[in-house]
Amino acid sequence: MKIRASCVSRRFRPRHLAVLCASLGLVAGPAFAQQQTVKLESSLRVSETVTDNAGLGQSGTGKTDWITQISPSVRLIANGSRVNGNLSVGVNSAFYANDSAPQSNHLMLGGSGKVNLVDNYAYVDVFGSISRQSASAFGPRGADTVTGTSNQAEVRTFSVSPYLRGRLGSTGSVELRYALMQTESDSSVLSKTQSDTWTLNASDSRASALLGWGLNIRDSRSDVTDRGTVSQRSGRLTGFVNLDPQFTLRLIGGAESNNFGGSNKRSTTIYGVGADWRPTPRTTVSGTVEDRFFGTGYMLNATHQTGRAAFTGSFTKNVSSTSQTMLGAVSLYDLLMLQYSVKYPDINERSAVVRQLIDTNAAGQGGVIVGAQSVLANGFFLDRRFQLGVTFSGVRNTVSLIAFTSEHETLTERLAVTGNAAAGQNATTTGGTLMVSHALSPLTSANAAYSSILSQSTDRSLAASRSNIITAGLSTRFSSKMSGSLNIRSNKGSGSSSYSENALIGAVAIQF
C-alpha cells in the first residue's frame, strides 16, 4: 500500500476548539472545580472497505480499491453544578491502496455544553461541529466519508450564546440572549457565513388563571463572504388564553423587516394563531400559523414517548439556512435520546448509553440522516419541510424509521445563492432511512439498513437524482472495551448521476 502526504483540514481554527474546551470546564479554574466531574474516554476504530467503485463513477468507469481507515478519537464529558456538556474530537485517516483518491486526514468534531456563570441568572451555551456532507443533492451520494469524495465537503459550524435569565413575578420569566454563529466549508459551494443575533423574550403565560402574555424581539445580521449582508428584525406580542391546564391558545401580532430582496428593506405585519396541547407528561403537540412577508408560515411539532418507543414529527414552512437545516434535522441519536429521557434523566448519562447502543447495533448510522437533509447553499431560502422519526426497542429487536421531504425556494435574489440553486432552481428532496437490529445473543446482533433519497429540480435541464443504499451485517462485542462489525453494502444511483457500488466493510473499535 502506498502512503502519500495527507490532505489535512486547512481552515480549522484552534480557537474554536479552545472555546469549546473552556466552556465545557476542561480548563476551568478552582471556582468551577467544585462539584464538577470531567470524564475522558478515548477510542480507536480501524476499518477496511473493499469496494468495486470507490469514486462512484459512471457505469464502466468504477475503480476497485481497498480503503483503510484509522480513526482515533477522544470524548470529554463534563457534569456538575457549573458545567454540563460533551465534546468529541477525532481524526479520520483514509488510505487508498489503488490510489482511487488522495490519502486524507479529516478532523471530526461534535460538542455542545452549558456553563452556569451565575446561579439562576447568567449562562453560556456553546456548540461545535465539523462533519462531511454531500455538496450537491444531484451528485453521487457516498454511503460513507471515503467513497464518492468528489461530491463531499467539510462543513464547520460553531456557535457561542451567552444569555441572562430572570423572573417576572411568581410565574413569569425574561431572557436576553446574544448568539454568534459561524458556518464555513472547504468548498466553494458554501461560503463563510457569520450571524449575530440578539433576542429578548419576556412572558407570563399564566399571569392570571385564564390569560397571559408574551413578548419576543429579535435582531439578526448575517454576513456572507462575497455575498453581502442580510438583516432581519421582528417583534411579536402574544396573548395566551389558558382554556385548560393541558391546552393553551395563542394569539399573535407583530411586525418584521428584512432585505432578502436586495438592498431595499421590506417591512410587513405579522399576525397569527397558535395552540399548545400536553395531554400527558410524555406527549406534546404545538402548532403555529402566521401571515408573514413570504405568505403563510406554519410550524407543527409533536413528540410522544413510552418506555420502549419514541415518536417525533414536524411540519414547517419558514426561512432557513444551511446551518439551521443541519441543526434541525432528525437523527437516530435524537430519537434514542427522547426515548430514554425518563429512564436516564441525566443528559450526559443518557448520551453515553445512547452512543453505546448506536455503536453496538447501528455503527455509523447515528447521524446518517443529517447529511441527507442538509442542502449546502449560501444565504437564506424558504424551506417547506416535513420530517418524521419513530423508534421502537423490544427485548431483542430495535426498529427505527427516519423520513423527510423538503422543498427549497431561493430567497436572496437567486444571485446570492450557490450550489443546488445557483441558477435559481427550486429543489425538492425526499428521503428516508429504515434501520433494523436483532439481538442474536447478549453480545452479538444482526443489523440491516435501507436509505433512499430522491432529489428533483424545476429546472428541466437537470435530471432528477435517486440514491438507494442497502447495508446488512453483524456486530459483536469481544470484551467490555472491544467490539467489531462486518457489513456488506450496495449503493446505486440513477438519474443525473448513475452509478453502482458494492462493498464489504470490516471494522474493529477499541476503548481505552
Secondary structure, DSSP 8 states (H G I E B T S, - for coil): ------EE-SS--HHHHHHHHHHTTTT--HHHHTTEEEEEEEEEEEEEEEES-TT--STT----EEEEEEEEEEEEEEEESSEEEEEEEEEEEEEETT-SS--EEEEEEEEEEEEEEETTTEEEEEEEEEEEEES-TTS---SSSSSSGGGEEEEEEEEEEEEEEEEETTTEEEEEEEEEEEEEESSTTS--EEEEEEEEEEEETTSSSSEEEEEEEEEEEEEETTTEEEEEEEEEEEEEEEEETTEEEEEEEEEEEE-TTSSS-EEEEEEEEEEEEEEETTEEEEEEEEEETTEEEEEEEEEEE-SSEEEEEEEEEEEE-HHHHHHH---HHHHHHHHTTTT--SHHHHHHHHHHHHHHHSTT-TTHHHHHH----SS-EEEEEEEEEEEEE-SSEEEEEEEEEEEEEE-STTTT--GGGTTS--EEEEEEEEEEEEESSSSEEEEEEEEEEEEEES-TTS--EEEEEEEEEEEEESSSSEEEEEEEEEEEEEESS-EEEEEEEEEEEEE-
